[in-house]
Amino acid sequence: MSGGTHRRLCAIELSHGYVLDGLCSSFVLTPTEDTARRLAGHRMLLRRRAGAVDVLVEVHEQDGSEVPLIHIRPDTQLDFVLAPADADWIRYTDASAFTALERPTLRPGEEAGALELAEGAADAEALPRGALARVEITGLDDGWVAAPPTYTVALAAARARWIFYYLGEGVSASEAPSIVDSDPARADAPIEFAVEDATGEGDRVAADLAARFPDRPRFRLVSSEDLACVDTPRRHLSLRRGDDVLVEELPNPSLTDQSTVLIGGQVHETLYRVLNS
């Protein structure tokens, strides 16, 4: 390919509910073989950056404006394969909308820049093993050089109940701790935690703690709702007993500490952390 001037034609960015600050680099976009040939035929290049791909096209000047060197027909389509690049992606990603489809495909929707998930064409090439979806960019136009559109692949964070198991030391079973949410941003709807005796029924973690620490009071503090996994600490959650602050800011449960727990007669996926007094 010649070393001519290239301008951005469009961009595809990856956002994720788990990543609160910036784009998500845990997934990659790879052009299909047909698209790789199409890119070369139109003197286009791919420029990768963290959490995004830019499609560049070689341009020349025409009537005082820069336009693609090779005219882009309106039926030109660029196809990419979306696949995880992080082995732990399934721990923090809600992929249920994708796995519910046989041929998950993201296409431009009515809202500018939005990519909507739908079933792909019946004759579409099967996705490579491990891939999450196909991304189709349609409606390409020479005029995009002047105002390149940005499309966003929006991935949802996995959600789970949070459980903090508290092992008391030198306290009675009646001196139950509590978790207080004092985040000003959540003042109207603070995160609430129910306090229960960690008996072990329907809870393998509580059962293990009961076997290892039979003489210590054990409490289970369970969030009242599923919480989205996030890559930054969820601030202003403190562990208290009465007026005493035991832990000023609780750390997030680790993504690797997952368990299926019976809560209120229903089975829930949970993330947990064990706390010692």
Summary of the structure (lengths in Angstrom):
residues: 277
radius of gyration: 25.3
end to end distance: 65.6
largest distance: 85.0
contacts: 793
relative contact order: 0.16
helix: 12%
strand: 43%
